[in-house]
Amino acid sequence: MAEIIQINENTWRIEDGMVRFFVLEGTEKALMIDSGMTTPDAAEIAKTLTKKPLEMMNTHADRDHVSGNGAFAWCYMSPAEEGNFRTAGGKGEIRPIKDGDVIDLGGRPLEIIDIPGHTPGSVAILDVNARVLISGDSVQAGTIYMFGEKRNISDYVLSMKKLLGYLERFDMVYPSHGTFPVDPSQISLLIGGAEEIVAGKAQGKPVDLFGNKVTLYQFPYAGFYGELRE
């Protein structure tokens, strides 16, 4: 059963097992960011928290982030994520968002930052006035999936380096998995680990992950599941 945790007077996180999603409220409307893994009733949960008109946005469309999307006729999402969304069973219209777009909830501007790598259409969302970065799966202290055709670790490194240019604009990161919250310094650590993997310098071990043979690269601060290397 999903657990609702209020962060402040107009922000909530909903813990859905190993993944979390968020509800943000402005003066005019509210926004749900992602919709969980086992919460087809995510919209109903959100409507117990806010009376404002509710809209939907996805950081990306892996299956553990879209279970409640079906309650919405449309959602904000990067168009690069549509294939992933449809493969996950996603229906409805995608209203494209791209780097630099701002969605204003009413006194609460949210700026979109494209950060491909974990998936082609991954985005981070900068809650400008709150000085918070909502990072999806890309910035976290857990284990980041980087295997399979949708993943590109070189693009991921470039995206994390891009986020370094935003460090003066946020004080905290809200990830979808793992420890909550995480410090922005995590971004530099993740860059270091990912670059070690790309360079073939990281030590990994083969593991079975839901039937997939992958390599686990475990660092003190986070981990990556990558392609199996014989």
VODO-473573 format. One record per residue (C-alpha): residue number from 0; residue in one letter; y, z, x. Coordinates in nm, 3 decimals. Layout:
N
<pt resi="NUM" resn="a" yy="Y" zz="Z" xx="X"/>
...
***
This chain:
230
<pt resi="0" resn="m" yy="0.000" zz="0.000" xx="0.000"/>
<pt resi="1" resn="a" yy="0.341" zz="-0.096" xx="0.134"/>
<pt resi="2" resn="e" yy="0.562" zz="0.186" xx="0.257"/>
<pt resi="3" resn="i" yy="0.936" zz="0.166" xx="0.194"/>
<pt resi="4" resn="i" yy="1.163" zz="0.322" xx="0.456"/>
<pt resi="5" resn="q" yy="1.539" zz="0.326" xx="0.410"/>
<pt resi="6" resn="i" yy="1.728" zz="0.252" xx="0.732"/>
<pt resi="7" resn="n" yy="2.077" zz="0.305" xx="0.589"/>
<pt resi="8" resn="e" yy="2.252" zz="0.279" xx="0.255"/>
<pt resi="9" resn="n" yy="2.203" zz="-0.098" xx="0.228"/>
<pt resi="10" resn="t" yy="1.905" zz="-0.178" xx="0.454"/>
<pt resi="11" resn="w" yy="1.534" zz="-0.111" xx="0.409"/>
<pt resi="12" resn="r" yy="1.217" zz="-0.191" xx="0.600"/>
<pt resi="13" resn="i" yy="0.887" zz="-0.231" xx="0.423"/>
<pt resi="14" resn="e" yy="0.579" zz="-0.152" xx="0.631"/>
<pt resi="15" resn="d" yy="0.285" zz="-0.368" xx="0.523"/>
<pt resi="16" resn="g" yy="0.005" zz="-0.262" xx="0.751"/>
<pt resi="17" resn="m" yy="0.061" zz="-0.422" xx="1.092"/>
<pt resi="18" resn="v" yy="0.370" zz="-0.617" xx="0.987"/>
<pt resi="19" resn="r" yy="0.707" zz="-0.524" xx="0.840"/>
<pt resi="20" resn="f" yy="0.975" zz="-0.704" xx="0.646"/>
<pt resi="21" resn="f" yy="1.330" zz="-0.619" xx="0.545"/>
<pt resi="22" resn="v" yy="1.570" zz="-0.603" xx="0.253"/>
<pt resi="23" resn="l" yy="1.943" zz="-0.630" xx="0.325"/>
<pt resi="24" resn="e" yy="2.213" zz="-0.581" xx="0.064"/>
<pt resi="25" resn="g" yy="2.571" zz="-0.704" xx="0.064"/>
<pt resi="26" resn="t" yy="2.842" zz="-0.666" xx="-0.198"/>
<pt resi="27" resn="e" yy="2.742" zz="-0.988" xx="-0.376"/>
<pt resi="28" resn="k" yy="2.369" zz="-1.041" xx="-0.319"/>
<pt resi="29" resn="a" yy="2.064" zz="-0.916" xx="-0.136"/>
<pt resi="30" resn="l" yy="1.822" zz="-1.088" xx="0.099"/>
<pt resi="31" resn="m" yy="1.457" zz="-1.027" xx="0.174"/>
<pt resi="32" resn="i" yy="1.365" zz="-1.130" xx="0.527"/>
<pt resi="33" resn="d" yy="0.995" zz="-1.223" xx="0.532"/>
<pt resi="34" resn="s" yy="0.755" zz="-1.109" xx="0.262"/>
<pt resi="35" resn="g" yy="0.461" zz="-0.943" xx="0.431"/>
<pt resi="36" resn="m" yy="0.090" zz="-0.998" xx="0.478"/>
<pt resi="37" resn="t" yy="-0.063" zz="-0.834" xx="0.170"/>
<pt resi="38" resn="t" yy="0.237" zz="-0.797" xx="-0.063"/>
<pt resi="39" resn="p" yy="0.246" zz="-1.073" xx="-0.326"/>
<pt resi="40" resn="d" yy="0.465" zz="-0.826" xx="-0.517"/>
<pt resi="41" resn="a" yy="0.722" zz="-0.810" xx="-0.236"/>
<pt resi="42" resn="a" yy="1.001" zz="-0.933" xx="-0.464"/>
<pt resi="43" resn="e" yy="0.925" zz="-0.659" xx="-0.716"/>
<pt resi="44" resn="i" yy="0.936" zz="-0.403" xx="-0.438"/>
<pt resi="45" resn="a" yy="1.276" zz="-0.536" xx="-0.329"/>
<pt resi="46" resn="k" yy="1.409" zz="-0.523" xx="-0.684"/>
<pt resi="47" resn="t" yy="1.344" zz="-0.149" xx="-0.696"/>
<pt resi="48" resn="l" yy="1.587" zz="-0.112" xx="-0.405"/>
<pt resi="49" resn="t" yy="1.879" zz="-0.330" xx="-0.513"/>
<pt resi="50" resn="k" yy="2.028" zz="-0.460" xx="-0.837"/>
<pt resi="51" resn="k" yy="2.200" zz="-0.750" xx="-0.659"/>
<pt resi="52" resn="p" yy="2.064" zz="-1.106" xx="-0.699"/>
<pt resi="53" resn="l" yy="1.781" zz="-1.141" xx="-0.450"/>
<pt resi="54" resn="e" yy="1.727" zz="-1.434" xx="-0.213"/>
<pt resi="55" resn="m" yy="1.448" zz="-1.506" xx="0.038"/>
<pt resi="56" resn="m" yy="1.455" zz="-1.596" xx="0.408"/>
<pt resi="57" resn="n" yy="1.174" zz="-1.631" xx="0.661"/>
<pt resi="58" resn="t" yy="1.195" zz="-1.573" xx="1.034"/>
<pt resi="59" resn="h" yy="0.889" zz="-1.801" xx="1.053"/>
<pt resi="60" resn="a" yy="0.593" zz="-1.889" xx="0.835"/>
<pt resi="61" resn="d" yy="0.281" zz="-1.736" xx="0.986"/>
<pt resi="62" resn="r" yy="0.052" zz="-1.608" xx="0.710"/>
<pt resi="63" resn="d" yy="0.143" zz="-1.243" xx="0.767"/>
<pt resi="64" resn="h" yy="0.508" zz="-1.318" xx="0.681"/>
<pt resi="65" resn="v" yy="0.484" zz="-1.520" xx="0.359"/>
<pt resi="66" resn="s" yy="0.251" zz="-1.337" xx="0.118"/>
<pt resi="67" resn="g" yy="0.531" zz="-1.267" xx="-0.131"/>
<pt resi="68" resn="n" yy="0.717" zz="-1.598" xx="-0.104"/>
<pt resi="69" resn="g" yy="0.552" zz="-1.729" xx="-0.419"/>
<pt resi="70" resn="a" yy="0.786" zz="-1.522" xx="-0.636"/>
<pt resi="71" resn="f" yy="1.080" zz="-1.738" xx="-0.521"/>
<pt resi="72" resn="a" yy="1.156" zz="-2.098" xx="-0.621"/>
<pt resi="73" resn="w" yy="1.311" zz="-2.151" xx="-0.277"/>
<pt resi="74" resn="c" yy="1.361" zz="-1.981" xx="0.054"/>
<pt resi="75" resn="y" yy="1.580" zz="-2.016" xx="0.361"/>
<pt resi="76" resn="m" yy="1.373" zz="-2.137" xx="0.655"/>
<pt resi="77" resn="s" yy="1.400" zz="-2.360" xx="0.959"/>
<pt resi="78" resn="p" yy="1.279" zz="-2.710" xx="0.862"/>
<pt resi="79" resn="a" yy="1.071" zz="-2.709" xx="1.183"/>
<pt resi="80" resn="e" yy="0.857" zz="-2.444" xx="1.015"/>
<pt resi="81" resn="e" yy="0.762" zz="-2.643" xx="0.704"/>
<pt resi="82" resn="g" yy="0.424" zz="-2.755" xx="0.835"/>
<pt resi="83" resn="n" yy="0.333" zz="-2.397" xx="0.918"/>
<pt resi="84" resn="f" yy="0.454" zz="-2.283" xx="0.576"/>
<pt resi="85" resn="r" yy="0.252" zz="-2.540" xx="0.381"/>
<pt resi="86" resn="t" yy="-0.059" zz="-2.470" xx="0.591"/>
<pt resi="87" resn="a" yy="-0.020" zz="-2.103" xx="0.497"/>
<pt resi="88" resn="g" yy="-0.016" zz="-2.203" xx="0.128"/>
<pt resi="89" resn="g" yy="0.359" zz="-2.185" xx="0.088"/>
<pt resi="90" resn="k" yy="0.506" zz="-2.349" xx="-0.224"/>
<pt resi="91" resn="g" yy="0.859" zz="-2.412" xx="-0.339"/>
<pt resi="92" resn="e" yy="1.171" zz="-2.558" xx="-0.184"/>
<pt resi="93" resn="i" yy="1.282" zz="-2.491" xx="0.171"/>
<pt resi="94" resn="r" yy="1.658" zz="-2.463" xx="0.211"/>
<pt resi="95" resn="p" yy="1.712" zz="-2.547" xx="0.577"/>
<pt resi="96" resn="i" yy="1.881" zz="-2.308" xx="0.816"/>
<pt resi="97" resn="k" yy="1.976" zz="-2.390" xx="1.171"/>
<pt resi="98" resn="d" yy="2.134" zz="-2.243" xx="1.478"/>
<pt resi="99" resn="g" yy="2.485" zz="-2.113" xx="1.407"/>
<pt resi="100" resn="d" yy="2.455" zz="-2.110" xx="1.027"/>
<pt resi="101" resn="v" yy="2.597" zz="-1.800" xx="0.857"/>
<pt resi="102" resn="i" yy="2.460" zz="-1.662" xx="0.530"/>
<pt resi="103" resn="d" yy="2.708" zz="-1.412" xx="0.385"/>
<pt resi="104" resn="l" yy="2.569" zz="-1.154" xx="0.145"/>
<pt resi="105" resn="g" yy="2.921" zz="-1.038" xx="0.063"/>
<pt resi="106" resn="g" yy="3.091" zz="-0.854" xx="0.348"/>
<pt resi="107" resn="r" yy="2.768" zz="-0.888" xx="0.543"/>
<pt resi="108" resn="p" yy="2.747" zz="-1.210" xx="0.746"/>
<pt resi="109" resn="l" yy="2.408" zz="-1.303" xx="0.891"/>
<pt resi="110" resn="e" yy="2.407" zz="-1.555" xx="1.176"/>
<pt resi="111" resn="i" yy="2.102" zz="-1.772" xx="1.243"/>
<pt resi="112" resn="i" yy="1.976" zz="-1.816" xx="1.601"/>
<pt resi="113" resn="d" yy="1.704" zz="-2.074" xx="1.666"/>
<pt resi="114" resn="i" yy="1.438" zz="-1.928" xx="1.898"/>
<pt resi="115" resn="p" yy="1.139" zz="-2.167" xx="1.902"/>
<pt resi="116" resn="g" yy="0.831" zz="-2.077" xx="2.103"/>
<pt resi="117" resn="h" yy="0.622" zz="-1.833" xx="1.904"/>
<pt resi="118" resn="t" yy="0.637" zz="-2.101" xx="1.634"/>
<pt resi="119" resn="p" yy="0.841" zz="-2.425" xx="1.627"/>
<pt resi="120" resn="g" yy="1.083" zz="-2.291" xx="1.367"/>
<pt resi="121" resn="s" yy="1.115" zz="-1.926" xx="1.463"/>
<pt resi="122" resn="v" yy="1.463" zz="-1.784" xx="1.410"/>
<pt resi="123" resn="a" yy="1.635" zz="-1.456" xx="1.480"/>
<pt resi="124" resn="i" yy="1.897" zz="-1.322" xx="1.242"/>
<pt resi="125" resn="l" yy="2.206" zz="-1.147" xx="1.372"/>
<pt resi="126" resn="d" yy="2.340" zz="-0.888" xx="1.127"/>
<pt resi="127" resn="v" yy="2.686" zz="-0.934" xx="1.268"/>
<pt resi="128" resn="n" yy="2.874" zz="-0.625" xx="1.148"/>
<pt resi="129" resn="a" yy="2.575" zz="-0.393" xx="1.190"/>
<pt resi="130" resn="r" yy="2.521" zz="-0.524" xx="1.547"/>
<pt resi="131" resn="v" yy="2.147" zz="-0.563" xx="1.482"/>
<pt resi="132" resn="l" yy="1.916" zz="-0.851" xx="1.575"/>
<pt resi="133" resn="i" yy="1.624" zz="-0.912" xx="1.338"/>
<pt resi="134" resn="s" yy="1.380" zz="-1.084" xx="1.570"/>
<pt resi="135" resn="g" yy="1.067" zz="-1.177" xx="1.377"/>
<pt resi="136" resn="d" yy="0.771" zz="-1.172" xx="1.615"/>
<pt resi="137" resn="s" yy="0.952" zz="-1.301" xx="1.922"/>
<pt resi="138" resn="v" yy="1.105" zz="-0.975" xx="2.046"/>
<pt resi="139" resn="q" yy="0.878" zz="-0.673" xx="2.008"/>
<pt resi="140" resn="a" yy="0.683" zz="-0.411" xx="2.199"/>
<pt resi="141" resn="g" yy="0.350" zz="-0.518" xx="2.049"/>
<pt resi="142" resn="t" yy="0.134" zz="-0.820" xx="2.134"/>
<pt resi="143" resn="i" yy="0.284" zz="-1.164" xx="2.078"/>
<pt resi="144" resn="y" yy="0.065" zz="-1.457" xx="1.972"/>
<pt resi="145" resn="m" yy="0.104" zz="-1.748" xx="2.215"/>
<pt resi="146" resn="f" yy="-0.212" zz="-1.951" xx="2.164"/>
<pt resi="147" resn="g" yy="-0.282" zz="-2.253" xx="1.946"/>
<pt resi="148" resn="e" yy="-0.097" zz="-2.574" xx="1.872"/>
<pt resi="149" resn="k" yy="0.204" zz="-2.409" xx="1.711"/>
<pt resi="150" resn="r" yy="0.291" zz="-2.201" xx="2.018"/>
<pt resi="151" resn="n" yy="0.484" zz="-2.299" xx="2.329"/>
<pt resi="152" resn="i" yy="0.540" zz="-2.033" xx="2.590"/>
<pt resi="153" resn="s" yy="0.782" zz="-2.244" xx="2.795"/>
<pt resi="154" resn="d" yy="1.002" zz="-2.288" xx="2.487"/>
<pt resi="155" resn="y" yy="0.966" zz="-1.916" xx="2.427"/>
<pt resi="156" resn="v" yy="1.107" zz="-1.836" xx="2.771"/>
<pt resi="157" resn="l" yy="1.405" zz="-2.062" xx="2.706"/>
<pt resi="158" resn="s" yy="1.465" zz="-1.896" xx="2.369"/>
<pt resi="159" resn="m" yy="1.456" zz="-1.547" xx="2.517"/>
<pt resi="160" resn="k" yy="1.700" zz="-1.654" xx="2.786"/>
<pt resi="161" resn="k" yy="1.921" zz="-1.789" xx="2.510"/>
<pt resi="162" resn="l" yy="1.921" zz="-1.446" xx="2.346"/>
<pt resi="163" resn="l" yy="2.055" zz="-1.295" xx="2.667"/>
<pt resi="164" resn="g" yy="2.379" zz="-1.474" xx="2.585"/>
<pt resi="165" resn="y" yy="2.406" zz="-1.268" xx="2.265"/>
<pt resi="166" resn="l" yy="2.349" zz="-0.924" xx="2.420"/>
<pt resi="167" resn="e" yy="2.711" zz="-0.820" xx="2.380"/>
<pt resi="168" resn="r" yy="2.680" zz="-0.874" xx="2.004"/>
<pt resi="169" resn="f" yy="2.393" zz="-0.640" xx="1.916"/>
<pt resi="170" resn="d" yy="2.285" zz="-0.288" xx="2.005"/>
<pt resi="171" resn="m" yy="1.938" zz="-0.279" xx="1.852"/>
<pt resi="172" resn="v" yy="1.647" zz="-0.509" xx="1.767"/>
<pt resi="173" resn="y" yy="1.443" zz="-0.489" xx="1.446"/>
<pt resi="174" resn="p" yy="1.102" zz="-0.650" xx="1.519"/>
<pt resi="175" resn="s" yy="0.834" zz="-0.749" xx="1.269"/>
<pt resi="176" resn="h" yy="0.555" zz="-0.573" xx="1.460"/>
<pt resi="177" resn="g" yy="0.505" zz="-0.275" xx="1.687"/>
<pt resi="178" resn="t" yy="0.751" zz="0.001" xx="1.769"/>
<pt resi="179" resn="f" yy="1.065" zz="0.019" xx="1.552"/>
<pt resi="180" resn="p" yy="1.333" zz="-0.037" xx="1.664"/>
<pt resi="181" resn="v" yy="1.333" zz="-0.176" xx="2.017"/>
<pt resi="182" resn="d" yy="1.609" zz="-0.182" xx="2.275"/>
<pt resi="183" resn="p" yy="1.769" zz="-0.516" xx="2.367"/>
<pt resi="184" resn="s" yy="1.650" zz="-0.460" xx="2.725"/>
<pt resi="185" resn="q" yy="1.306" zz="-0.562" xx="2.594"/>
<pt resi="186" resn="i" yy="1.419" zz="-0.924" xx="2.600"/>
<pt resi="187" resn="s" yy="1.448" zz="-0.935" xx="2.980"/>
<pt resi="188" resn="l" yy="1.110" zz="-0.766" xx="3.016"/>
<pt resi="189" resn="l" yy="0.947" zz="-1.025" xx="2.790"/>
<pt resi="190" resn="i" yy="1.104" zz="-1.307" xx="2.990"/>
<pt resi="191" resn="g" yy="0.955" zz="-1.164" xx="3.308"/>
<pt resi="192" resn="g" yy="0.607" zz="-1.137" xx="3.160"/>
<pt resi="193" resn="a" yy="0.613" zz="-1.482" xx="3.002"/>
<pt resi="194" resn="e" yy="0.734" zz="-1.638" xx="3.327"/>
<pt resi="195" resn="e" yy="0.446" zz="-1.475" xx="3.513"/>
<pt resi="196" resn="i" yy="0.204" zz="-1.630" xx="3.265"/>
<pt resi="197" resn="v" yy="0.363" zz="-1.974" xx="3.298"/>
<pt resi="198" resn="a" yy="0.347" zz="-1.948" xx="3.677"/>
<pt resi="199" resn="g" yy="-0.018" zz="-1.843" xx="3.669"/>
<pt resi="200" resn="k" yy="0.062" zz="-1.510" xx="3.832"/>
<pt resi="201" resn="a" yy="-0.026" zz="-1.279" xx="3.542"/>
<pt resi="202" resn="q" yy="-0.365" zz="-1.113" xx="3.526"/>
<pt resi="203" resn="g" yy="-0.534" zz="-1.164" xx="3.190"/>
<pt resi="204" resn="k" yy="-0.870" zz="-1.085" xx="3.038"/>
<pt resi="205" resn="p" yy="-1.071" zz="-1.290" xx="2.786"/>
<pt resi="206" resn="v" yy="-1.094" zz="-1.137" xx="2.439"/>
<pt resi="207" resn="d" yy="-1.214" zz="-1.242" xx="2.096"/>
<pt resi="208" resn="l" yy="-0.934" zz="-1.234" xx="1.839"/>
<pt resi="209" resn="f" yy="-1.048" zz="-1.306" xx="1.484"/>
<pt resi="210" resn="g" yy="-1.300" zz="-1.557" xx="1.618"/>
<pt resi="211" resn="n" yy="-1.058" zz="-1.714" xx="1.867"/>
<pt resi="212" resn="k" yy="-1.139" zz="-1.698" xx="2.237"/>
<pt resi="213" resn="v" yy="-0.807" zz="-1.612" xx="2.399"/>
<pt resi="214" resn="t" yy="-0.662" zz="-1.441" xx="2.705"/>
<pt resi="215" resn="l" yy="-0.485" zz="-1.108" xx="2.667"/>
<pt resi="216" resn="y" yy="-0.203" zz="-1.052" xx="2.912"/>
<pt resi="217" resn="q" yy="-0.113" zz="-0.685" xx="2.885"/>
<pt resi="218" resn="f" yy="0.206" zz="-0.556" xx="3.044"/>
<pt resi="219" resn="p" yy="0.338" zz="-0.197" xx="3.029"/>
<pt resi="220" resn="y" yy="0.606" zz="-0.298" xx="2.777"/>
<pt resi="221" resn="a" yy="0.422" zz="-0.556" xx="2.557"/>
<pt resi="222" resn="g" yy="0.141" zz="-0.808" xx="2.558"/>
<pt resi="223" resn="f" yy="0.078" zz="-1.178" xx="2.499"/>
<pt resi="224" resn="y" yy="-0.228" zz="-1.351" xx="2.355"/>
<pt resi="225" resn="g" yy="-0.246" zz="-1.684" xx="2.538"/>
<pt resi="226" resn="e" yy="-0.479" zz="-1.978" xx="2.582"/>
<pt resi="227" resn="l" yy="-0.812" zz="-1.889" xx="2.738"/>
<pt resi="228" resn="r" yy="-0.822" zz="-1.971" xx="3.107"/>
<pt resi="229" resn="e" yy="-1.167" zz="-2.012" xx="3.257"/>
***
